[in-house]
């Protein structure tokens, strides 16, 4: 799937699991909706699982070989720069 530095994200924190949608402004999937789910585990750890562009939204935080899903984990490792 890949990512593109420009685009839009829409989050819905009221669902279980929480939902996120992304539309890239460039690259091979420009203009296509990519659906995902996300979770804020604690103050430093987050995760998301993305479906394929134009495909259905994942329902679990897994990425089986051949699924086309992308599972991401983020960990804050320092202070966020100001300004």
Phi and psi restraints in degrees (range 20) as a CNS / XPLOR table:
assign (resid 1 and name C) (resid 2 and name N)
       (resid 2 and name CA) (resid 2 and name C) 1.0 76.3 20.0 2
assign (resid 2 and name N) (resid 2 and name CA)
       (resid 2 and name C) (resid 3 and name N) 1.0 177.0 20.0 2
assign (resid 2 and name C) (resid 3 and name N)
       (resid 3 and name CA) (resid 3 and name C) 1.0 -134.2 20.0 2
assign (resid 3 and name N) (resid 3 and name CA)
       (resid 3 and name C) (resid 4 and name N) 1.0 165.1 20.0 2
assign (resid 3 and name C) (resid 4 and name N)
       (resid 4 and name CA) (resid 4 and name C) 1.0 -133.8 20.0 2
assign (resid 4 and name N) (resid 4 and name CA)
       (resid 4 and name C) (resid 5 and name N) 1.0 141.3 20.0 2
assign (resid 4 and name C) (resid 5 and name N)
       (resid 5 and name CA) (resid 5 and name C) 1.0 -70.2 20.0 2
assign (resid 5 and name N) (resid 5 and name CA)
       (resid 5 and name C) (resid 6 and name N) 1.0 -12.3 20.0 2
assign (resid 5 and name C) (resid 6 and name N)
       (resid 6 and name CA) (resid 6 and name C) 1.0 -123.7 20.0 2
assign (resid 6 and name N) (resid 6 and name CA)
       (resid 6 and name C) (resid 7 and name N) 1.0 140.9 20.0 2
assign (resid 6 and name C) (resid 7 and name N)
       (resid 7 and name CA) (resid 7 and name C) 1.0 161.6 20.0 2
assign (resid 7 and name N) (resid 7 and name CA)
       (resid 7 and name C) (resid 8 and name N) 1.0 -165.8 20.0 2
assign (resid 7 and name C) (resid 8 and name N)
       (resid 8 and name CA) (resid 8 and name C) 1.0 -127.1 20.0 2
assign (resid 8 and name N) (resid 8 and name CA)
       (resid 8 and name C) (resid 9 and name N) 1.0 148.9 20.0 2
assign (resid 8 and name C) (resid 9 and name N)
       (resid 9 and name CA) (resid 9 and name C) 1.0 -123.5 20.0 2
assign (resid 9 and name N) (resid 9 and name CA)
       (resid 9 and name C) (resid 10 and name N) 1.0 140.6 20.0 2
assign (resid 9 and name C) (resid 10 and name N)
       (resid 10 and name CA) (resid 10 and name C) 1.0 -128.2 20.0 2
assign (resid 10 and name N) (resid 10 and name CA)
       (resid 10 and name C) (resid 11 and name N) 1.0 127.2 20.0 2
assign (resid 10 and name C) (resid 11 and name N)
       (resid 11 and name CA) (resid 11 and name C) 1.0 -113.0 20.0 2
assign (resid 11 and name N) (resid 11 and name CA)
       (resid 11 and name C) (resid 12 and name N) 1.0 149.5 20.0 2
assign (resid 11 and name C) (resid 12 and name N)
       (resid 12 and name CA) (resid 12 and name C) 1.0 -130.7 20.0 2
assign (resid 12 and name N) (resid 12 and name CA)
       (resid 12 and name C) (resid 13 and name N) 1.0 95.0 20.0 2
assign (resid 12 and name C) (resid 13 and name N)
       (resid 13 and name CA) (resid 13 and name C) 1.0 -78.9 20.0 2
assign (resid 13 and name N) (resid 13 and name CA)
       (resid 13 and name C) (resid 14 and name N) 1.0 -1.3 20.0 2
assign (resid 13 and name C) (resid 14 and name N)
       (resid 14 and name CA) (resid 14 and name C) 1.0 -91.1 20.0 2
assign (resid 14 and name N) (resid 14 and name CA)
       (resid 14 and name C) (resid 15 and name N) 1.0 -1.2 20.0 2
assign (resid 14 and name C) (resid 15 and name N)
       (resid 15 and name CA) (resid 15 and name C) 1.0 -100.5 20.0 2
assign (resid 15 and name N) (resid 15 and name CA)
       (resid 15 and name C) (resid 16 and name N) 1.0 165.3 20.0 2
assign (resid 15 and name C) (resid 16 and name N)
       (resid 16 and name CA) (resid 16 and name C) 1.0 -127.3 20.0 2
assign (resid 16 and name N) (resid 16 and name CA)
       (resid 16 and name C) (resid 17 and name N) 1.0 113.8 20.0 2
assign (resid 16 and name C) (resid 17 and name N)
       (resid 17 and name CA) (resid 17 and name C) 1.0 -70.5 20.0 2
assign (resid 17 and name N) (resid 17 and name CA)
       (resid 17 and name C) (resid 18 and name N) 1.0 162.9 20.0 2
assign (resid 17 and name C) (resid 18 and name N)
       (resid 18 and name CA) (resid 18 and name C) 1.0 -60.3 20.0 2
assign (resid 18 and name N) (resid 18 and name CA)
       (resid 18 and name C) (resid 19 and name N) 1.0 145.3 20.0 2
assign (resid 18 and name C) (resid 19 and name N)
       (resid 19 and name CA) (resid 19 and name C) 1.0 -111.3 20.0 2
assign (resid 19 and name N) (resid 19 and name CA)
       (resid 19 and name C) (resid 20 and name N) 1.0 149.2 20.0 2
assign (resid 19 and name C) (resid 20 and name N)
       (resid 20 and name CA) (resid 20 and name C) 1.0 -139.9 20.0 2
assign (resid 20 and name N) (resid 20 and name CA)
       (resid 20 and name C) (resid 21 and name N) 1.0 138.9 20.0 2
assign (resid 20 and name C) (resid 21 and name N)
       (resid 21 and name CA) (resid 21 and name C) 1.0 -122.5 20.0 2
assign (resid 21 and name N) (resid 21 and name CA)
       (resid 21 and name C) (resid 22 and name N) 1.0 144.2 20.0 2
assign (resid 21 and name C) (resid 22 and name N)
       (resid 22 and name CA) (resid 22 and name C) 1.0 -134.2 20.0 2
assign (resid 22 and name N) (resid 22 and name CA)
       (resid 22 and name C) (resid 23 and name N) 1.0 139.1 20.0 2
assign (resid 22 and name C) (resid 23 and name N)
       (resid 23 and name CA) (resid 23 and name C) 1.0 -128.7 20.0 2
assign (resid 23 and name N) (resid 23 and name CA)
       (resid 23 and name C) (resid 24 and name N) 1.0 114.0 20.0 2
assign (resid 23 and name C) (resid 24 and name N)
       (resid 24 and name CA) (resid 24 and name C) 1.0 -77.3 20.0 2
assign (resid 24 and name N) (resid 24 and name CA)
       (resid 24 and name C) (resid 25 and name N) 1.0 143.9 20.0 2
assign (resid 24 and name C) (resid 25 and name N)
       (resid 25 and name CA) (resid 25 and name C) 1.0 -90.3 20.0 2
assign (resid 25 and name N) (resid 25 and name CA)
       (resid 25 and name C) (resid 26 and name N) 1.0 -7.1 20.0 2
assign (resid 25 and name C) (resid 26 and name N)
       (resid 26 and name CA) (resid 26 and name C) 1.0 -151.1 20.0 2
assign (resid 26 and name N) (resid 26 and name CA)
       (resid 26 and name C) (resid 27 and name N) 1.0 -175.4 20.0 2
assign (resid 26 and name C) (resid 27 and name N)
       (resid 27 and name CA) (resid 27 and name C) 1.0 82.1 20.0 2
assign (resid 27 and name N) (resid 27 and name CA)
       (resid 27 and name C) (resid 28 and name N) 1.0 -176.5 20.0 2
assign (resid 27 and name C) (resid 28 and name N)
       (resid 28 and name CA) (resid 28 and name C) 1.0 -67.0 20.0 2
assign (resid 28 and name N) (resid 28 and name CA)
       (resid 28 and name C) (resid 29 and name N) 1.0 -17.6 20.0 2
assign (resid 28 and name C) (resid 29 and name N)
       (resid 29 and name CA) (resid 29 and name C) 1.0 -115.1 20.0 2
assign (resid 29 and name N) (resid 29 and name CA)
       (resid 29 and name C) (resid 30 and name N) 1.0 26.8 20.0 2
assign (resid 29 and name C) (resid 30 and name N)
       (resid 30 and name CA) (resid 30 and name C) 1.0 -55.1 20.0 2
assign (resid 30 and name N) (resid 30 and name CA)
       (resid 30 and name C) (resid 31 and name N) 1.0 132.3 20.0 2
assign (resid 30 and name C) (resid 31 and name N)
       (resid 31 and name CA) (resid 31 and name C) 1.0 82.8 20.0 2
assign (resid 31 and name N) (resid 31 and name CA)
       (resid 31 and name C) (resid 32 and name N) 1.0 -8.9 20.0 2
assign (resid 31 and name C) (resid 32 and name N)
       (resid 32 and name CA) (resid 32 and name C) 1.0 -87.9 20.0 2
assign (resid 32 and name N) (resid 32 and name CA)
       (resid 32 and name C) (resid 33 and name N) 1.0 143.4 20.0 2
assign (resid 32 and name C) (resid 33 and name N)
       (resid 33 and name CA) (resid 33 and name C) 1.0 -82.8 20.0 2
assign (resid 33 and name N) (resid 33 and name CA)
       (resid 33 and name C) (resid 34 and name N) 1.0 127.7 20.0 2
assign (resid 33 and name C) (resid 34 and name N)
       (resid 34 and name CA) (resid 34 and name C) 1.0 -114.2 20.0 2
assign (resid 34 and name N) (resid 34 and name CA)
       (resid 34 and name C) (resid 35 and name N) 1.0 122.2 20.0 2
assign (resid 34 and name C) (resid 35 and name N)
       (resid 35 and name CA) (resid 35 and name C) 1.0 -98.1 20.0 2
assign (resid 35 and name N) (resid 35 and name CA)
       (resid 35 and name C) (resid 36 and name N) 1.0 144.2 20.0 2
assign (resid 35 and name C) (resid 36 and name N)
       (resid 36 and name CA) (resid 36 and name C) 1.0 -149.5 20.0 2
assign (resid 36 and name N) (resid 36 and name CA)
       (resid 36 and name C) (resid 37 and name N) 1.0 177.8 20.0 2
assign (resid 36 and name C) (resid 37 and name N)
       (resid 37 and name CA) (resid 37 and name C) 1.0 -128.1 20.0 2
assign (resid 37 and name N) (resid 37 and name CA)
       (resid 37 and name C) (resid 38 and name N) 1.0 154.9 20.0 2
assign (resid 37 and name C) (resid 38 and name N)
       (resid 38 and name CA) (resid 38 and name C) 1.0 -144.6 20.0 2
assign (resid 38 and name N) (resid 38 and name CA)
       (resid 38 and name C) (resid 39 and name N) 1.0 162.4 20.0 2
assign (resid 38 and name C) (resid 39 and name N)
       (resid 39 and name CA) (resid 39 and name C) 1.0 -149.7 20.0 2
assign (resid 39 and name N) (resid 39 and name CA)
       (resid 39 and name C) (resid 40 and name N) 1.0 134.0 20.0 2
assign (resid 39 and name C) (resid 40 and name N)
       (resid 40 and name CA) (resid 40 and name C) 1.0 -97.9 20.0 2
assign (resid 40 and name N) (resid 40 and name CA)
       (resid 40 and name C) (resid 41 and name N) 1.0 107.9 20.0 2
assign (resid 40 and name C) (resid 41 and name N)
       (resid 41 and name CA) (resid 41 and name C) 1.0 -76.5 20.0 2
assign (resid 41 and name N) (resid 41 and name CA)
       (resid 41 and name C) (resid 42 and name N) 1.0 -42.3 20.0 2
assign (resid 41 and name C) (resid 42 and name N)
       (resid 42 and name CA) (resid 42 and name C) 1.0 -164.1 20.0 2
assign (resid 42 and name N) (resid 42 and name CA)
       (resid 42 and name C) (resid 43 and name N) 1.0 -167.2 20.0 2
assign (resid 42 and name C) (resid 43 and name N)
       (resid 43 and name CA) (resid 43 and name C) 1.0 -64.4 20.0 2
assign (resid 43 and name N) (resid 43 and name CA)
       (resid 43 and name C) (resid 44 and name N) 1.0 -19.9 20.0 2
assign (resid 43 and name C) (resid 44 and name N)
       (resid 44 and name CA) (resid 44 and name C) 1.0 -121.1 20.0 2
assign (resid 44 and name N) (resid 44 and name CA)
       (resid 44 and name C) (resid 45 and name N) 1.0 -8.8 20.0 2
assign (resid 44 and name C) (resid 45 and name N)
       (resid 45 and name CA) (resid 45 and name C) 1.0 -123.4 20.0 2
assign (resid 45 and name N) (resid 45 and name CA)
       (resid 45 and name C) (resid 46 and name N) 1.0 129.8 20.0 2
assign (resid 45 and name C) (resid 46 and name N)
       (resid 46 and name CA) (resid 46 and name C) 1.0 -134.5 20.0 2
assign (resid 46 and name N) (resid 46 and name CA)
       (resid 46 and name C) (resid 47 and name N) 1.0 159.8 20.0 2
assign (resid 46 and name C) (resid 47 and name N)
       (resid 47 and name CA) (resid 47 and name C) 1.0 -147.9 20.0 2
assign (resid 47 and name N) (resid 47 and name CA)
       (resid 47 and name C) (resid 48 and name N) 1.0 157.8 20.0 2
assign (resid 47 and name C) (resid 48 and name N)
       (resid 48 and name CA) (resid 48 and name C) 1.0 -147.8 20.0 2
assign (resid 48 and name N) (resid 48 and name CA)
       (resid 48 and name C) (resid 49 and name N) 1.0 153.0 20.0 2
assign (resid 48 and name C) (resid 49 and name N)
       (resid 49 and name CA) (resid 49 and name C) 1.0 -130.9 20.0 2
assign (resid 49 and name N) (resid 49 and name CA)
       (resid 49 and name C) (resid 50 and name N) 1.0 127.1 20.0 2
assign (resid 49 and name C) (resid 50 and name N)
       (resid 50 and name CA) (resid 50 and name C) 1.0 -111.6 20.0 2
assign (resid 50 and name N) (resid 50 and name CA)
       (resid 50 and name C) (resid 51 and name N) 1.0 137.3 20.0 2
assign (resid 50 and name C) (resid 51 and name N)
       (resid 51 and name CA) (resid 51 and name C) 1.0 -81.6 20.0 2
assign (resid 51 and name N) (resid 51 and name CA)
       (resid 51 and name C) (resid 52 and name N) 1.0 -174.6 20.0 2
assign (resid 51 and name C) (resid 52 and name N)
       (resid 52 and name CA) (resid 52 and name C) 1.0 -81.6 20.0 2
assign (resid 52 and name N) (resid 52 and name CA)
       (resid 52 and name C) (resid 53 and name N) 1.0 150.3 20.0 2
assign (resid 52 and name C) (resid 53 and name N)
       (resid 53 and name CA) (resid 53 and name C) 1.0 -55.4 20.0 2
assign (resid 53 and name N) (resid 53 and name CA)
       (resid 53 and name C) (resid 54 and name N) 1.0 127.9 20.0 2
assign (resid 53 and name C) (resid 54 and name N)
       (resid 54 and name CA) (resid 54 and name C) 1.0 80.4 20.0 2
assign (resid 54 and name N) (resid 54 and name CA)
       (resid 54 and name C) (resid 55 and name N) 1.0 -4.6 20.0 2
assign (resid 54 and name C) (resid 55 and name N)
       (resid 55 and name CA) (resid 55 and name C) 1.0 -95.6 20.0 2
assign (resid 55 and name N) (resid 55 and name CA)
       (resid 55 and name C) (resid 56 and name N) 1.0 -176.3 20.0 2
assign (resid 55 and name C) (resid 56 and name N)
       (resid 56 and name CA) (resid 56 and name C) 1.0 -73.2 20.0 2
assign (resid 56 and name N) (resid 56 and name CA)
       (resid 56 and name C) (resid 57 and name N) 1.0 162.9 20.0 2
assign (resid 56 and name C) (resid 57 and name N)
       (resid 57 and name CA) (resid 57 and name C) 1.0 -79.5 20.0 2
assign (resid 57 and name N) (resid 57 and name CA)
       (resid 57 and name C) (resid 58 and name N) 1.0 134.9 20.0 2
assign (resid 57 and name C) (resid 58 and name N)
       (resid 58 and name CA) (resid 58 and name C) 1.0 -60.3 20.0 2
assign (resid 58 and name N) (resid 58 and name CA)
       (resid 58 and name C) (resid 59 and name N) 1.0 155.0 20.0 2
assign (resid 58 and name C) (resid 59 and name N)
       (resid 59 and name CA) (resid 59 and name C) 1.0 -116.8 20.0 2
assign (resid 59 and name N) (resid 59 and name CA)
       (resid 59 and name C) (resid 60 and name N) 1.0 -9.2 20.0 2
assign (resid 59 and name C) (resid 60 and name N)
       (resid 60 and name CA) (resid 60 and name C) 1.0 -137.8 20.0 2
assign (resid 60 and name N) (resid 60 and name CA)
       (resid 60 and name C) (resid 61 and name N) 1.0 159.7 20.0 2
assign (resid 60 and name C) (resid 61 and name N)
       (resid 61 and name CA) (resid 61 and name C) 1.0 -88.7 20.0 2
assign (resid 61 and name N) (resid 61 and name CA)
       (resid 61 and name C) (resid 62 and name N) 1.0 71.5 20.0 2
assign (resid 61 and name C) (resid 62 and name N)
       (resid 62 and name CA) (resid 62 and name C) 1.0 -143.4 20.0 2
assign (resid 62 and name N) (resid 62 and name CA)
       (resid 62 and name C) (resid 63 and name N) 1.0 154.9 20.0 2
assign (resid 62 and name C) (resid 63 and name N)
       (resid 63 and name CA) (resid 63 and name C) 1.0 -138.8 20.0 2
assign (resid 63 and name N) (resid 63 and name CA)
       (resid 63 and name C) (resid 64 and name N) 1.0 86.5 20.0 2
assign (resid 63 and name C) (resid 64 and name N)
       (resid 64 and name CA) (resid 64 and name C) 1.0 -73.1 20.0 2
assign (resid 64 and name N) (resid 64 and name CA)
       (resid 64 and name C) (resid 65 and name N) 1.0 145.7 20.0 2
assign (resid 64 and name C) (resid 65 and name N)
       (resid 65 and name CA) (resid 65 and name C) 1.0 -52.2 20.0 2
assign (resid 65 and name N) (resid 65 and name CA)
       (resid 65 and name C) (resid 66 and name N) 1.0 132.4 20.0 2
assign (resid 65 and name C) (resid 66 and name N)
       (resid 66 and name CA) (resid 66 and name C) 1.0 84.4 20.0 2
assign (resid 66 and name N) (resid 66 and name CA)
       (resid 66 and name C) (resid 67 and name N) 1.0 -5.4 20.0 2
assign (resid 66 and name C) (resid 67 and name N)
       (resid 67 and name CA) (resid 67 and name C) 1.0 -74.7 20.0 2
assign (resid 67 and name N) (resid 67 and name CA)
       (resid 67 and name C) (resid 68 and name N) 1.0 -25.5 20.0 2
assign (resid 67 and name C) (resid 68 and name N)
       (resid 68 and name CA) (resid 68 and name C) 1.0 81.7 20.0 2
assign (resid 68 and name N) (resid 68 and name CA)
       (resid 68 and name C) (resid 69 and name N) 1.0 -4.8 20.0 2
assign (resid 68 and name C) (resid 69 and name N)
       (resid 69 and name CA) (resid 69 and name C) 1.0 -79.4 20.0 2
assign (resid 69 and name N) (resid 69 and name CA)
       (resid 69 and name C) (resid 70 and name N) 1.0 151.2 20.0 2
assign (resid 69 and name C) (resid 70 and name N)
       (resid 70 and name CA) (resid 70 and name C) 1.0 -118.5 20.0 2
assign (resid 70 and name N) (resid 70 and name CA)
       (resid 70 and name C) (resid 71 and name N) 1.0 124.3 20.0 2
assign (resid 70 and name C) (resid 71 and name N)
       (resid 71 and name CA) (resid 71 and name C) 1.0 -104.8 20.0 2
assign (resid 71 and name N) (resid 71 and name CA)
       (resid 71 and name C) (resid 72 and name N) 1.0 125.3 20.0 2
assign (resid 71 and name C) (resid 72 and name N)
       (resid 72 and name CA) (resid 72 and name C) 1.0 -121.6 20.0 2
assign (resid 72 and name N) (resid 72 and name CA)
       (resid 72 and name C) (resid 73 and name N) 1.0 141.9 20.0 2
assign (resid 72 and name C) (resid 73 and name N)
       (resid 73 and name CA) (resid 73 and name C) 1.0 -123.3 20.0 2
assign (resid 73 and name N) (resid 73 and name CA)
       (resid 73 and name C) (resid 74 and name N) 1.0 136.0 20.0 2
assign (resid 73 and name C) (resid 74 and name N)
       (resid 74 and name CA) (resid 74 and name C) 1.0 -122.0 20.0 2
assign (resid 74 and name N) (resid 74 and name CA)
       (resid 74 and name C) (resid 75 and name N) 1.0 139.2 20.0 2
assign (resid 74 and name C) (resid 75 and name N)
       (resid 75 and name CA) (resid 75 and name C) 1.0 -131.4 20.0 2
assign (resid 75 and name N) (resid 75 and name CA)
       (resid 75 and name C) (resid 76 and name N) 1.0 124.9 20.0 2
assign (resid 75 and name C) (resid 76 and name N)
       (resid 76 and name CA) (resid 76 and name C) 1.0 -73.0 20.0 2
assign (resid 76 and name N) (resid 76 and name CA)
       (resid 76 and name C) (resid 77 and name N) 1.0 125.3 20.0 2
assign (resid 76 and name C) (resid 77 and name N)
       (resid 77 and name CA) (resid 77 and name C) 1.0 -116.7 20.0 2
assign (resid 77 and name N) (resid 77 and name CA)
       (resid 77 and name C) (resid 78 and name N) 1.0 4.0 20.0 2
assign (resid 77 and name C) (resid 78 and name N)
       (resid 78 and name CA) (resid 78 and name C) 1.0 -167.1 20.0 2
assign (resid 78 and name N) (resid 78 and name CA)
       (resid 78 and name C) (resid 79 and name N) 1.0 -176.7 20.0 2
assign (resid 78 and name C) (resid 79 and name N)
       (resid 79 and name CA) (resid 79 and name C) 1.0 -71.1 20.0 2
assign (resid 79 and name N) (resid 79 and name CA)
       (resid 79 and name C) (resid 80 and name N) 1.0 146.4 20.0 2
assign (resid 79 and name C) (resid 80 and name N)
       (resid 80 and name CA) (resid 80 and name C) 1.0 -79.2 20.0 2
assign (resid 80 and name N) (resid 80 and name CA)
       (resid 80 and name C) (resid 81 and name N) 1.0 127.7 20.0 2
assign (resid 80 and name C) (resid 81 and name N)
       (resid 81 and name CA) (resid 81 and name C) 1.0 -61.4 20.0 2
assign (resid 81 and name N) (resid 81 and name CA)
       (resid 81 and name C) (resid 82 and name N) 1.0 144.7 20.0 2
assign (resid 81 and name C) (resid 82 and name N)
       (resid 82 and name CA) (resid 82 and name C) 1.0 -94.7 20.0 2
assign (resid 82 and name N) (resid 82 and name CA)
       (resid 82 and name C) (resid 83 and name N) 1.0 154.4 20.0 2
